[in-house]
Amino acid sequence: MQRHADSTQAGDGPEAEQDEGPLLAQQTSFRTGLCSARCGLALVLHVSLFMAYALRVGLSIAIVAMTNSSSPHGSAGITPNGSHRGFARGAPVYNWSAETQGIVLSSFFYGYGLTQALGGYCSGRVGGKHVLGSGLLLTSVLTLLVPQAADLGVSFLIGLQVLLGLAEGVIFPAQYTLWAKWAPPLERSRLMNIADAGCTFGTFCALLVAGIICQSLGWPFVFYIFGGVGCAWCLCWFLLVYEDPAHHPWISAGEREYIVLSLAHQGSSHGRSLPLVAMAKSLPLWAIAIACFCTDWLFYMLLTSMPTFMSDVLHFDLTENGLLSALPYVGNGLGHILAGLLADFLLARRVFGTAAVRKLFSALGMLLPAVCLVAVPYIGCSSTAAVVLLTLALTIISMTGAGININHIDIAPRIPRLAGGMPSSYLQPSTCLA
């Protein structure tokens, strides 16, 4: 992962400098803290990813209320189309098997993997701002249609979930395109991890609030409320975000110069050409892809399956389910921020080189959560121990945010939009809730 592959041949570039010290080519002393435009971008991206993940996980908690397993009436009162009106204040409840629920929850990822690389390439052509904003807006609009799709039948809901995945698949590659133009190397870990923490805080709030909404208003309002708020936020996105420092109307001249000088070594964009053959032969890129696949397998498996696990295995009610399913994501969000700060501190003080920091955080962020997850089946029926282990797993896995999750920008800063879109989500776990 330590090789510098930002040109057409993997392994080209000053790899010795990469290993020995920070990435920053020209040191400056310019800092503006929370008042900087780049920090403002991190906060706006934090909220945008907060919304993206709230929209994504709403179904994970709502499906507990949508299906007969959560109904106090069991399978009684089922209408010919497989639903009845006796639960969650008149909201329909569907007679879906555990296997059907697994297909519904995993169908999002069938679409999500298809637009990763395409979204990255389009971000390079038309800009990360427009691609990310359009993807988030389309995701919000489609979320409003989930109750109608479920009422039409499970096939329509699966199809809509695939479309949601297609729309949301462009968001992360577009984010990487923006950071390639905005994030100085010595601030890259903390800026990107502040933004990425929005994913986990969005998951936390969505799981917590969705359970309350299901109990008080009925599960359809989960999608109406989340989708409506997402549409409103998209307006703020298009008004607040600028593609690069040169186009930002309020950035100071000092900050603009600092960012431009710190990124000068990575060159200009590659335009229409892509070094596909060199990328296919790049061992660092394959290492990132495999590591991202393994990490995302664990993360998304828990993201989609944890509420059902809490309900069917640990026997929590709907309100407890939402709270305890959300708890591990508090640790994950805080872990993202702390890992980013620590990684940049180690780089700035030259305690470790870039390659060592990425390897260390990646290894710890993958190995320790795996140990926690393997221990879950051996703890018996202790719900407290299960929640503690799940919380530890999702807290520690956040260390990969300062490792493999941004390593493609280290090795390929001129083409992060494609390299960042390739690895993480082509194959996601097909969740079976048997």
Secondary structure in CASP SS format (residue, H / E / C, confidence):
PFRMAT SS
TARGET T0000
AUTHOR 0000-0000-0000
METHOD secondary structure of the structure
MODEL  1
M C 1.00
Q C 1.00
R C 1.00
H C 1.00
A C 1.00
D C 1.00
S C 1.00
T C 1.00
Q C 1.00
A C 1.00
G C 1.00
D C 1.00
G C 1.00
P C 1.00
E H 1.00
A H 1.00
E H 1.00
Q H 1.00
D H 1.00
E H 1.00
G C 1.00
P C 1.00
L C 1.00
L C 1.00
A C 1.00
Q C 1.00
Q C 1.00
T C 1.00
S C 1.00
F C 1.00
R C 1.00
T C 1.00
G H 1.00
L H 1.00
C H 1.00
S C 1.00
A H 1.00
R H 1.00
C H 1.00
G H 1.00
L H 1.00
A H 1.00
L H 1.00
V H 1.00
L H 1.00
H H 1.00
V H 1.00
S H 1.00
L H 1.00
F H 1.00
M H 1.00
A H 1.00
Y H 1.00
A H 1.00
L H 1.00
R H 1.00
V H 1.00
G H 1.00
L H 1.00
S H 1.00
I H 1.00
A H 1.00
I H 1.00
V H 1.00
A H 1.00
M H 1.00
T E 1.00
N H 1.00
S H 1.00
S H 1.00
S C 1.00
P C 1.00
H C 1.00
G C 1.00
S C 1.00
A C 1.00
G C 1.00
I C 1.00
T C 1.00
P C 1.00
N C 1.00
G C 1.00
S E 1.00
H E 1.00
R E 1.00
G E 1.00
F E 1.00
A C 1.00
R C 1.00
G C 1.00
A E 1.00
P E 1.00
V E 1.00
Y E 1.00
N C 1.00
W C 1.00
S C 1.00
A H 1.00
E H 1.00
T H 1.00
Q H 1.00
G H 1.00
I H 1.00
V H 1.00
L H 1.00
S H 1.00
S H 1.00
F H 1.00
F H 1.00
Y H 1.00
G H 1.00
Y H 1.00
G C 1.00
L C 1.00
T C 1.00
Q H 1.00
A H 1.00
L H 1.00
G H 1.00
G H 1.00
Y H 1.00
C H 1.00
S H 1.00
G H 1.00
R H 1.00
V H 1.00
G C 1.00
G H 1.00
K H 1.00
H H 1.00
V H 1.00
L H 1.00
G H 1.00
S H 1.00
G H 1.00
L H 1.00
L H 1.00
L H 1.00
T H 1.00
S H 1.00
V H 1.00
L H 1.00
T H 1.00
L C 1.00
L C 1.00
V H 1.00
P H 1.00
Q H 1.00
A H 1.00
A H 1.00
D H 1.00
L H 1.00
G C 1.00
V H 1.00
S H 1.00
F H 1.00
L H 1.00
I H 1.00
G H 1.00
L H 1.00
Q H 1.00
V H 1.00
L H 1.00
L H 1.00
G H 1.00
L H 1.00
A H 1.00
E H 1.00
G C 1.00
V C 1.00
I H 1.00
F H 1.00
P H 1.00
A H 1.00
Q H 1.00
Y H 1.00
T H 1.00
L H 1.00
W H 1.00
A H 1.00
K H 1.00
W H 1.00
A C 1.00
P C 1.00
P H 1.00
L H 1.00
E H 1.00
R H 1.00
S H 1.00
R H 1.00
L H 1.00
M H 1.00
N H 1.00
I H 1.00
A H 1.00
D H 1.00
A H 1.00
G H 1.00
C H 1.00
T H 1.00
F H 1.00
G H 1.00
T H 1.00
F H 1.00
C H 1.00
A H 1.00
L H 1.00
L H 1.00
V H 1.00
A H 1.00
G H 1.00
I H 1.00
I H 1.00
C H 1.00
Q H 1.00
S H 1.00
L C 1.00
G C 1.00
W C 1.00
P H 1.00
F H 1.00
V H 1.00
F H 1.00
Y H 1.00
I H 1.00
F H 1.00
G H 1.00
G H 1.00
V H 1.00
G H 1.00
C H 1.00
A H 1.00
W H 1.00
C H 1.00
L H 1.00
C H 1.00
W H 1.00
F H 1.00
L H 1.00
L H 1.00
V C 1.00
Y C 1.00
E C 1.00
D C 1.00
P H 1.00
A H 1.00
H H 1.00
H C 1.00
P C 1.00
W C 1.00
I C 1.00
S C 1.00
A H 1.00
G H 1.00
E H 1.00
R H 1.00
E H 1.00
Y H 1.00
I H 1.00
V H 1.00
L H 1.00
S H 1.00
L C 1.00
A H 1.00
H H 1.00
Q H 1.00
G C 1.00
S C 1.00
S C 1.00
H C 1.00
G C 1.00
R C 1.00
S C 1.00
L C 1.00
P C 1.00
L H 1.00
V H 1.00
A H 1.00
M H 1.00
A H 1.00
K C 1.00
S C 1.00
L H 1.00
P H 1.00
L H 1.00
W H 1.00
A H 1.00
I H 1.00
A H 1.00
I H 1.00
A H 1.00
C H 1.00
F H 1.00
C H 1.00
T H 1.00
D H 1.00
W H 1.00
L H 1.00
F H 1.00
Y H 1.00
M H 1.00
L H 1.00
L H 1.00
T H 1.00
S H 1.00
M H 1.00
P H 1.00
T H 1.00
F H 1.00
M H 1.00
S H 1.00
D H 1.00
V C 1.00
L C 1.00
H C 1.00
F C 1.00
D C 1.00
L H 1.00
T H 1.00
E H 1.00
N H 1.00
G H 1.00
L H 1.00
L H 1.00
S H 1.00
A H 1.00
L H 1.00
P H 1.00
Y H 1.00
V H 1.00
G H 1.00
N H 1.00
G H 1.00
L H 1.00
G H 1.00
H H 1.00
I H 1.00
L H 1.00
A H 1.00
G H 1.00
L H 1.00
L H 1.00
A H 1.00
D H 1.00
F H 1.00
L H 1.00
L H 1.00
A H 1.00
R C 1.00
R C 1.00
V C 1.00
F C 1.00
G C 1.00
T H 1.00
A H 1.00
A H 1.00
V H 1.00
R H 1.00
K H 1.00
L H 1.00
F H 1.00
S H 1.00
A H 1.00
L H 1.00
G H 1.00
M H 1.00
L H 1.00
L H 1.00
P H 1.00
A H 1.00
V H 1.00
C H 1.00
L H 1.00
V H 1.00
A H 1.00
V H 1.00
P H 1.00
Y H 1.00
I C 1.00
G C 1.00
C C 1.00
S C 1.00
S H 1.00
T H 1.00
A H 1.00
A H 1.00
V H 1.00
V H 1.00
L H 1.00
L H 1.00
T H 1.00
L H 1.00
A H 1.00
L H 1.00
T H 1.00
I H 1.00
I H 1.00
S H 1.00
M H 1.00
T H 1.00
G H 1.00
A H 1.00
G C 1.00
I H 1.00
N H 1.00
I H 1.00
N H 1.00
H H 1.00
I H 1.00
D H 1.00
I H 1.00
A C 1.00
P C 1.00
R C 1.00
I C 1.00
P H 1.00
R H 1.00
L H 1.00
A H 1.00
G C 1.00
G C 1.00
M C 1.00
P C 1.00
S C 1.00
S C 1.00
Y C 1.00
L C 1.00
Q C 1.00
P C 1.00
S C 1.00
T C 1.00
C C 1.00
L C 1.00
A C 1.00
END
